[in-house]
Amino acid sequence: MSALICGSMAYDTIMVFHDKFENHILPEKVHILNVSFLVPVMRREYGGCAGNIAYNLKLLGEKPLIMATVGHDFEPYAQWLGQNSLSSEFIKVLDNSYTGQAYITTDEAGNQITAFHPGAMSSSHLNSVPSNGGIRIGIVSPDGKEGMQLHAEQFKESDIPFIFDPGQGMPMFNGEELLQFIEQATWLTLNDYESELMQERTGLSLEDIAAKVDALIITLGGQGSKIYTDGRCISIRAAKPKAIVDPTGCGDAYRAGLLYGLMNDLDWETTGRIASLMGAIKIEHNGTQNHTFDMDGFQQRYLDNFGTSF
């Protein structure tokens, strides 16, 4: 079974400011803000929701297919995908655009200032869900607005079950548009903030939303997650990380775990625990695609955390 991962591909440039922003930003002068931060520590990471989800799903032994639009500067990322045996077959290169770019400055208190250039991501609607790629499951993750809507429609028309994962793309959609996604999707995954926003914009309660999909999954950070399915709520406790280093990309790792469970017909308790452990492993490392493991080690950590195997 192949999974089609629709979403963004991006370069993340991460800079560290060895002080606190609050010491350099005067609240009474924010209307004439003009500041510069010295950032002696900088690194460039491969990111984007589609890239991150696919990377994590590959670690679990699956063969995900990425569908995304990227720019003329994508070659280093393409080489990275090749090194990790990830296909670029459904990645469209736009010669007149840049690949998505996130510039993130973090201070010593953990506060962040981020500038994001969507680049080629805004043209994601130029890609279409393939009809002959052996796709059996999909996910619509944050991407260009028109592309997210088109790909959800195409999954539905092709009778391919898919996860709707609005993530940071949720503010682009009004209540009516979000309701359309819910009607089309098989599963819906949100974090706790997004779940509140979803309820506010659609006018539906969590129970109402859950009744429209096969499962509604809500992540709660260190408090674990909840899976609403078949009229019940399954609580999944968080797996214990060995260290908390960088939470960026934990949600994408979690979603890879969901896809793995669905692709292998696992029950929701097991699926949620695998997803939880994926997030814990990711948080132990800087960046979103720098962690590795083998399945023997993964299964041992699953046993250590949950007292059972899968």
N, C-alpha and C positions, 0 to 999 in steps of 0.2 A: 504494500500500500504506500502510495506517495502522498505527502502533504505539501500543499502549495502555500507558501508564506508570503502574503501580500503586505507590503509596508515600506517603510523608509530604509534607505541606506545612507549612512552619514559618516563623516570624519568628526571625531570629538577632540578638540584641542583644549586640554585641561591645564590651567595655570594656578599656582598656589601663591597667595599673598601672605607674607609672614607678619601679619598684623590683623587688626579688626577694622572692617569697613567703617564702623561707627566712630572710630577715632579720626576719620578723615572726611566724613560727610556731615556737614552742619545742618541739622534739621530745618533751621530757619532760613537756610540758603538753597534749599533744593530747587527752587524756581530758577536759579542761575547756576546750576550744577556744572562744574568743570573740574574733574579730578583725574589723576593718573596714578596707577598702582604699579610699583615695581614687582615683577613676578619672576624671581630667579629660578623657580622650578616650573618646568613645562613638559608635557608629554602629549603625543598625538596617538589617539586610539581609533580602532575601527569600531563603528557603532551603527546606530539606526535600528529600529525595532525589528525589521525583517532579518537583518544580518544577525542580530543578537539571538533571536528566537531560533533561527536555523542553526547557528553555531551550537547552541545548547542541545537541540534535538539531535544533532549529529553526534554529540558526546554520548547520547543515550543509545546510539547504534542505529538510528534511522537514517533515511536518505531524503532529507527535505529539499524542496525546490523553491528558490527565492524568485519572486516576481516583483520587480522594482524598476524605477527609472533613475539613471545616474548620469553624471556629466563626463566631460572630456578628461577630467583628472582622476578617473576611476581606476586606472591601471594598477597602482600599488594595492588597492583593495582587492581587485580581481586576482592578483597573484596570491594574496593572503587566502582567499577562498580556495584557490587551487591547492595550496599547501595543506589545507584542511579538508580536501576532498569534497568541497561544496560546489555544486553546479552553478554556472552563470547562464544557463541556457535561456532563461526567461527574464534576464536582466537587460533592459534596453538602454543603450548609451545615446545621449543627446549631445551632439558635438558643440552646440552653442550654449551649453549650460554648465554650471559647476555641480558636482555632487553635493548633497546637503551638508552643511557645515555648522557645528555647534562650538561656540567659544565660551568656555566656562571658567570663571575666576572664583576660587574658593578662598575665604579668609580662615584664620586660625580658629574661629568660633564655629566653622562649618557652614557659614552663610555663603550663598552663591549668587553671582551676577552672570546671567547667560544671555548671549546673543545668538540667534539661530537664523541661518540663511537657508531656506528650503531648496533653492536651486531647482534641479531636475525633478525633485519630488512633486512640485506643483503640476507637473505634466504626467502624473501617474496614470491618468485616464487614457493615455496613448497605448497602454498595455492592456491586453485582454486575457481573461482566464482561458487557458488552452483547452480545446475540446478533445485533444488526442494525446494528452500527456500522461495518461494513467492516473489522474488525480482522483483520490477517494475521500479526501478531507482537506479543509482549508482554514485559513484564519485571515480576517480583515483587521489589520492593526494600523496604528496611526500612519497617515500618508496624506497626499493631496486630497482635498475634499471631494472633488468630482470623481477621482479615482476610487476612493473608498465606496462611494455610492454605486458606481458602475460595477465594481468587482462583487459587491454584495448581491446586486441584481443578477450578475452572471452566474455566481454560485447557485443561487436559487433557481434560475432557469435551467441550469444543468443538473439539478437535483443532487448537488454535492453538499453534504452537511458542512457547516463552518462555524467557527467561533467569531463573534463580534467583540473586538477589543478596542474601544474608542480611545482609551488612554488620554494623552495630552491633546488629542485631536477633538475631544468632546466639545470644547467651546465653539467650534465651527458650526455646530448643528443646533437647530431649534428643536422644540418639542416634537413637532410633526415629523421632522426628518429622523429623529431618534426612534420614534415609534415605528417608522418604516423599517429601520434596521432590526428592531426587536421582532417584528413580524417575519422578517426574512431569515434571521439567524436560527441556528439549531441550539447554540450555547452562547451565553453572554458572560464576560468576565470584566470586573471593575475593582478598583480599590475603594476604600471606605469613603473618601472624599467624592470620587466619581459616582458612587452609589447615591449619595445625597443629592448631587447635581442632577443625576438621571431622574430621581423621583420628583425633584422640583420642576424640571423642564417638561416631563411627560404627564405629571399629575397622577402617576401610578405609584402604589405602594410596592415594597419589595415583593410581597406576596402576589400582587397583581402581575408584576414583571415576570416572576418565576413561573407563573401559570402559563405564560406565553412561549416559554422556551423549555428545552429538555432539562437544562440546568442553568442556574444563575450562580456564579462563583464570585465571592467578594473577599479580597485579600485585606488583612488587617495589620500588616507589618509584623512586628515582634509578637503580636497577639494571635498569630496564626491566620486562619481563613475559615469561611463558612460556605457551604455548598447547599443551595436550595434546589431540591429535586424531588419529584413524586410526592409533593405535599409535605415534605419533611426538611429539616435543616441539619446538616452534618457538620459538626465542628471539627476542624483539623488544627491540631496544635502545631506551633512553629518548631521546626527542627533546630537543634542547637548548633550554632556556628562555632568554629574553633577560635575565631577572632572576628571583630567587626571592623572592616577596613574601608569599604566603599559600597554604599547601597545602590549606586547607579547600575541599572540593568537587572536588578533582582526580579522585578516584575516580568521582564522578558524571559528570564530563566524559569520562573514559575509557570509561565504559559507554555513553554516547551514541555514541561512536565505534564501539563494537562493534555497536550496533543499526544504525548507518548502513551498515556493511559487510555485515551480514546482509540488510538490506533491499534492497541493491543487488547481491547475489550476488557480492561480491568474495571473493578468496581470503583465507586466514587471515593470510598475511604482510602483505598490504595493509591488511586490517582492523585488525590489531594496530598497525601503524604510524600509521594515522589516529587510533586511540584514544590512542596515545602522544603524538601531537602535540596532541590536544585537551587532555590533562592539562598539557602544557608551556605552552600558551597560558593556561590557567586560572591556573596558579601565578604568573603574572606580574602578577596583579591581586588587590586586596583583595576580599573577598566572593566569592560563588559565582555571581552573575549580572550582573557588571559588565564582562565582556570581550566584545568584538565583533570580527568579521572578515568579509571577503567571500571568496567561494570562489576568486577569482583569487589573492588573497594567501595563502590557505590552501594552495593547490596549489603556490605558489612556495616556501613554507616546507617543505612535504613534499619537494619536489625538493632543496632545500638540505640537509635533514637526511638523506635516504635515497638521494640520487643517482639517483632515478627518479621517474616521475610515475604517477598513477593515473587 
